[in-house]
C-alpha cells in the first residue's frame, strides 16, 4: 500500500494500447472500470528513469503495430519461466508469441521453463536455458558468423 503523498498517475494499457490514465487513491489503489477480456498492464506515468523507459518499451513491444512492423524474415525466440508472475505465469509471453504468428510471422519459437520465475538466466537450471538459447541461435544462424 502506498500510504500518504500525492496521487501517482498510471497509464492503463490493454493489448499494447493505452486506453486511459488513472490516479491512485489515498490508499494507493486504482479502480479500473469496463474491464473486458485482454492483456492489461499499468505503467506509472511519472516513474523515475530508467523504469519509465522500460515500461514504455514493454508497451511498444507488445503493440499490434510492432507485430506488423517486425520483418517477417527475422526468427523470433520467446522464453520465460512458467511461474513468472510478471509474465502472467507464461501466459503473457505465449500471447506475445501468438500475436506475432497472427501478424504473419512463421518462424516463432516459444519455450516456457517449468517452475522458473522471472530471472531464468540466474535460476537453478539456468544451464538448460543457456544451452537452449545457444542451440536456437545455431539453428537459425545458417552459417552466418
N, C-alpha and C positions, 0 to 999 in steps of 0.2 A: 504494500500500500504506500502511496506517495506521501501522504501527510499534508502539511500546510505548505503554502507557497503559491505562486501564480499558476494558473492553468497552463498545461502544455498542449500544444496543437499537434494532432496526428492526422496524416492523410489516411483515408480508408481506401485500400486497394483491393479490387475484385478482379480476378483473372487477368492480372497485369495492368489494369487500367485504374487510375484514381477516380473514385466515384463520389468522394466527399471529403470534408475535413471536419473534425470534431475536437473540442477542447475537453480536457479532463475535468471532472467534477472535483469538489473539495476532498473527496476520499481517494482521488486518483483514478477513478473508473471512467470508462467511456461507454455510452449507450449507442448501439447501432440498431436502427430500425429497418424494416423492409428487407430482412435478410432472405436471400434466395440461395439455391444450390450454386456453389462455386468455390474457388480458392480465394480466401481472404488473407490480407496482410495489413499491418498497421505500421506506418513509418512516421517517426517523430519528425515533424517539420523543422523544429528548432534544435535538432540533435547536433552535438558538437562534432567537428571533424575528428577522425575520419569516418565516424559512424553514419553521418548523413550521406556521404558519398557511397558507402556500402549499401545502404537501404535503397538509394536511388538506382544504383547499379542492379540490384536484385529485381526491382520493379521493371526496369528497362529490359533486362534479360528475359523476363517472363511475359513480355508483351507480345501479342499476336503479330505486330509489325516486325518485331525482331525475328520471330519464327520465319516469316515470309522473306525477310531481307538476308538471312543467312544463306550463303552459297550452298546449293544442293550437293556440290561435289565434295564438301568438307565432311569427313566422317565424324560422328559425334559420340562421345562416351559420357554417360550419366552414371555416377556412382554415389552411393550413400549407405549409411547404416540403416537397417530396417527398424531400429529402435531410436532413431534420431528425432527428438521432439521438434527440432527446428524445421525439419523436412516432413512433418506430419507422419513420422514413422515410415518413411519411404514413399508415402502416397504423393507428396508434392513433387518429388523427383520423378516418379513414374508418370505423373501428369505432364510434367515438362517434356519428358521423352515422347509421350503420346502426342502432345501438341506439335512437336517437331515433325512427327510422322504424318499427322493430319495436314501439316503445311506442305507436304510433298517430299520430305527428306526420307530416303530409303535406307541409308547407312547409319542407323541409330542403334546404339548398344546401351542396354540398361543392366546394371549389376547392383543388387542390394545385398549387403553383407549382414548375415544373421547375427543378431544380438549386439551389433555395433551401434554406437550412437553418432555423435556429431564429428568427432575427430578420428576418422577411420585410419588416417595415416599415423596416428600415435597410440592406438589401442592395442590390446593383446590380439594378435592375429594380423597385425599390420603388414607382416611379410607377405601374406597372401594378397593383400591389396596392392602392394608394390609390384609383386610378380604379375598380377593380372593386368595392371596398367602397362608394364613393360611388354607383356605378350600382346596386348591390344595395339600398342604403338608399332611393334614389329609386324603385326598382321596388316596394318593399314599404311605402313610406310612404303611398301612396294619398292624396296631397294634404294630409296632416297636417303641421302646422308643427312 
